Amino acid sequence: MRELFGTDGIRGVAGEFPLDPATISYIGLAVGRHLAKMGQNPRVILGRDTRESGPWISQCLVGSLRSAGVESIHEVDVISTPGIAYLTRDLGFDLGIMISASHNPYQDNGIKLFSRNGFKLPDELEKLIEKEIHSLIKTGMTSEILQDGKRSLPGRGALEDYVNFLVSQFHGRYSAGKLGLDVCNGSACWIAPQVFRRLGADVVIIHDSPDGRNINRECGSMHVKSLVRLVKNQKLGFG
């Protein structure tokens, strides 16, 4: 039975088990060892949402992946989870990693893993990686040992590739009147406005000033009242 991987990756309160720095480093090392078995020079793409814990979780993962011999790591920074899944497959990466806890509050975070086909890892593989993580935990290796200080490669152009893909899925021009967008102070803050504007929409945007702690706060999929008010008050065509 799996203890770390849930239905959507490894999730918890940032800074607490299993998302404390040491355990995150074990996760990265276990994943890196798996990649090393797949062949030479594995390539990883990594993205995150706007939570304040995202950068340090990313740093822990990058350092431990490098310790396992993974040299080609491309960071996209802020992007949506489907964006990482798409780019993993489209750009030929061996693994995609998304640091996000979806609609949970900012205190939470998560690590989601995608195989080269853009889908989550098979359950059996997650079990093997989890077994390796528990084995590393028993060794008591400290997170400092796993950090090597090297920087990962910027994923230049990858975000634009994803925006282009989204735009290409709509044929014609948007013509349903002014569009209200609640981007939740989250991972679609910059993607969604670009996509809809390129499709010809006149957009009115709310909750587009992420500060690391306001993701999903009184906005987003669990709090739609502010978007409803926006559409009604400004007589928008859609929200």
C-alpha positions as CSV (number, residue, x, y, z in Angstrom):
1,M,0.0,0.0,0.0
2,R,1.3,3.5,-0.9
3,E,1.8,6.0,1.9
4,L,3.3,9.0,0.1
5,F,1.7,9.0,-3.4
6,G,-2.0,9.8,-3.4
7,T,-4.3,10.1,-6.4
8,D,-2.5,13.3,-7.5
9,G,1.2,12.9,-6.5
10,I,2.7,13.6,-3.0
11,R,0.9,16.4,-1.2
12,G,1.0,17.9,2.3
13,V,1.8,21.0,4.3
14,A,5.0,22.6,3.0
15,G,7.8,22.2,5.5
16,E,6.2,19.2,7.2
17,F,6.6,15.5,6.3
18,P,6.5,14.5,3.5
19,L,7.3,17.9,2.2
20,D,10.1,18.8,4.6
21,P,13.4,19.6,3.0
22,A,15.0,16.3,3.9
23,T,12.2,14.1,2.6
24,I,11.9,16.2,-0.6
25,S,15.6,15.5,-1.2
26,Y,15.0,11.8,-0.7
27,I,12.1,12.0,-3.3
28,G,14.4,13.7,-5.8
29,L,17.2,11.2,-5.2
30,A,14.8,8.2,-5.6
31,V,13.3,9.7,-8.8
32,G,16.8,10.5,-10.1
33,R,18.0,6.9,-9.5
34,H,15.0,5.6,-11.4
35,L,15.8,7.9,-14.3
36,A,19.4,6.7,-14.3
37,K,18.2,3.2,-14.9
38,M,16.3,4.3,-18.1
39,G,19.5,5.3,-20.0
40,Q,22.1,8.0,-20.4
41,N,21.5,11.7,-20.0
42,P,17.9,11.7,-18.8
43,R,16.1,15.1,-19.3
44,V,13.7,16.6,-16.8
45,I,11.4,19.6,-17.0
46,L,10.1,21.2,-13.8
47,G,7.4,23.8,-13.2
48,R,5.5,25.2,-10.2
49,D,2.6,27.4,-9.2
50,T,2.8,30.6,-7.3
51,R,3.0,29.3,-3.7
52,E,5.8,30.8,-1.6
53,S,7.2,27.3,-0.9
54,G,7.6,26.5,-4.6
55,P,11.1,27.9,-5.1
56,W,12.7,26.1,-2.1
57,I,11.0,22.8,-2.9
58,S,12.3,23.2,-6.5
59,Q,15.8,23.8,-5.2
60,C,15.7,20.7,-3.0
61,L,14.5,18.6,-5.9
62,V,17.0,20.0,-8.4
63,G,20.0,19.4,-6.0
64,S,19.0,15.8,-5.2
65,L,18.3,15.0,-8.9
66,R,21.7,16.2,-9.7
67,S,23.2,14.1,-6.9
68,A,21.6,11.1,-8.6
69,G,23.3,12.0,-11.9
70,V,20.6,13.9,-13.7
71,E,22.3,16.9,-15.3
72,S,19.7,18.1,-17.8
73,I,17.0,19.8,-15.7
74,H,14.9,22.6,-17.3
75,E,12.9,24.9,-15.1
76,V,9.9,26.7,-16.6
77,D,9.0,28.5,-13.3
78,V,5.3,29.4,-13.0
79,I,3.1,27.3,-15.3
80,S,-0.1,25.2,-15.0
81,T,-0.1,21.5,-14.3
82,P,-1.5,20.6,-17.8
83,G,1.3,22.8,-19.2
84,I,4.0,20.6,-17.7
85,A,2.2,17.4,-18.8
86,Y,2.0,18.8,-22.4
87,L,5.6,20.0,-22.5
88,T,7.0,16.8,-21.1
89,R,5.5,14.9,-24.1
90,D,5.8,17.5,-26.8
91,L,9.5,18.4,-26.1
92,G,10.6,14.8,-25.4
93,F,11.5,15.0,-21.7
94,D,11.9,11.8,-19.8
95,L,10.1,13.2,-16.8
96,G,8.0,16.2,-15.9
97,I,7.7,17.5,-12.4
98,M,5.0,19.9,-11.2
99,I,5.1,21.6,-7.8
100,S,1.5,22.4,-6.9
101,A,-1.3,21.6,-4.6
102,S,-4.1,22.7,-7.1
103,H,-7.0,24.4,-5.3
104,N,-5.6,23.9,-1.8
105,P,-4.6,26.8,0.4
106,Y,-1.1,28.3,0.1
107,Q,0.3,26.4,3.1
108,D,0.0,23.2,1.2
109,N,2.0,22.0,-1.8
110,G,2.6,18.9,-3.8
111,I,4.9,17.1,-6.2
112,K,3.4,15.6,-9.3
113,L,5.3,13.4,-11.7
114,F,4.6,12.8,-15.4
115,S,6.1,10.2,-17.6
116,R,7.4,11.0,-21.1
117,N,3.9,10.4,-22.6
118,G,2.5,13.2,-20.5
119,F,0.5,11.1,-18.1
120,K,1.1,10.4,-14.4
121,L,3.4,7.6,-13.5
122,P,1.9,4.1,-13.4
123,D,0.9,2.9,-9.9
124,E,3.5,0.1,-9.9
125,L,6.3,2.6,-10.7
126,E,5.1,5.0,-7.9
127,K,5.3,2.0,-5.5
128,L,8.9,1.3,-6.5
129,I,9.9,4.9,-6.1
130,E,8.1,5.1,-2.8
131,K,10.0,2.0,-1.6
132,E,13.3,3.7,-2.5
133,I,12.3,6.9,-0.7
134,H,11.5,4.9,2.5
135,S,14.9,3.1,2.2
136,L,16.7,6.5,1.9
137,I,14.8,7.8,4.9
138,K,16.1,4.9,7.0
139,T,19.7,5.8,6.0
140,G,19.3,9.2,7.8
141,M,21.2,11.0,5.0
142,T,20.9,14.8,5.5
143,S,19.4,17.1,2.9
144,E,22.7,19.2,2.9
145,I,24.6,16.2,1.5
146,L,22.3,16.1,-1.4
147,Q,22.7,19.8,-2.5
148,D,25.4,20.6,-5.0
149,G,24.7,24.3,-5.7
150,K,24.5,23.9,-9.4
151,R,21.8,25.8,-11.3
152,S,19.3,24.2,-13.6
153,L,18.7,25.3,-17.2
154,P,16.0,27.8,-17.9
155,G,13.2,26.4,-20.0
156,R,13.4,29.2,-22.5
157,G,10.5,29.2,-25.0
158,A,8.7,26.3,-23.3
159,L,5.9,28.5,-21.9
160,E,5.4,30.2,-25.3
161,D,5.2,26.7,-26.9
162,Y,2.4,25.8,-24.5
163,V,0.5,29.1,-25.2
164,N,0.8,28.5,-28.9
165,F,-0.6,25.0,-28.5
166,L,-3.6,26.2,-26.5
167,V,-4.3,28.9,-29.1
168,S,-4.1,26.3,-31.9
169,Q,-6.9,24.3,-30.3
170,F,-9.5,27.0,-31.0
171,H,-10.5,27.6,-34.6
172,G,-11.9,31.1,-35.4
173,R,-12.1,34.1,-33.2
174,Y,-13.7,34.6,-29.8
175,S,-16.9,36.6,-30.2
176,A,-19.0,36.1,-27.1
177,G,-18.5,39.7,-25.7
178,K,-16.2,40.9,-23.0
179,L,-14.7,38.0,-21.1
180,G,-14.1,38.0,-17.3
181,L,-11.1,35.9,-16.1
182,D,-10.5,34.9,-12.5
183,V,-6.9,33.6,-12.6
184,C,-6.9,32.8,-8.9
185,N,-3.4,34.4,-8.2
186,G,-2.2,31.0,-9.4
187,S,-0.4,29.2,-12.1
188,A,-2.5,30.4,-15.0
189,C,-2.0,34.1,-14.1
190,W,0.1,34.8,-17.2
191,I,-1.1,32.0,-19.5
192,A,-4.8,32.6,-19.6
193,P,-4.8,36.3,-20.5
194,Q,-2.3,35.7,-23.3
195,V,-4.4,32.9,-24.8
196,F,-7.7,34.7,-24.7
197,R,-6.3,37.9,-26.0
198,R,-4.6,36.2,-28.9
199,L,-8.0,34.6,-29.7
200,G,-9.5,38.1,-29.9
201,A,-11.1,38.4,-26.6
202,D,-11.4,41.7,-24.7
203,V,-10.6,40.5,-21.2
204,V,-11.2,41.8,-17.7
205,I,-9.0,40.1,-15.2
206,I,-9.3,39.7,-11.4
207,H,-7.0,38.0,-8.9
208,D,-3.8,38.4,-11.0
209,S,-1.4,39.6,-8.4
210,P,0.2,36.5,-6.7
211,D,2.3,37.2,-3.6
212,G,3.0,33.6,-2.6
213,R,0.2,33.4,-0.1
214,N,-3.0,34.6,-1.8
215,I,-3.4,31.7,-4.3
216,N,-7.0,30.5,-4.2
217,R,-7.8,33.0,-1.4
218,E,-11.5,33.9,-1.9
219,C,-11.1,33.2,-5.6
220,G,-10.8,30.3,-8.0
221,S,-12.8,27.1,-8.4
222,M,-13.9,27.0,-4.7
223,H,-14.9,30.7,-4.5
224,V,-16.7,31.8,-7.7
225,K,-18.8,34.6,-6.2
226,S,-16.3,37.3,-7.1
227,L,-16.3,36.2,-10.7
228,V,-20.1,36.1,-10.7
229,R,-20.2,39.7,-9.4
230,L,-17.7,40.8,-12.0
231,V,-19.8,39.4,-14.9
232,K,-23.0,40.9,-13.5
233,N,-21.6,44.3,-12.5
234,Q,-19.7,44.9,-15.8
235,K,-22.3,43.2,-17.9
236,L,-19.7,40.9,-19.5
237,G,-20.6,38.3,-22.0
238,F,-18.9,35.4,-20.2
239,G,-16.8,34.6,-17.2
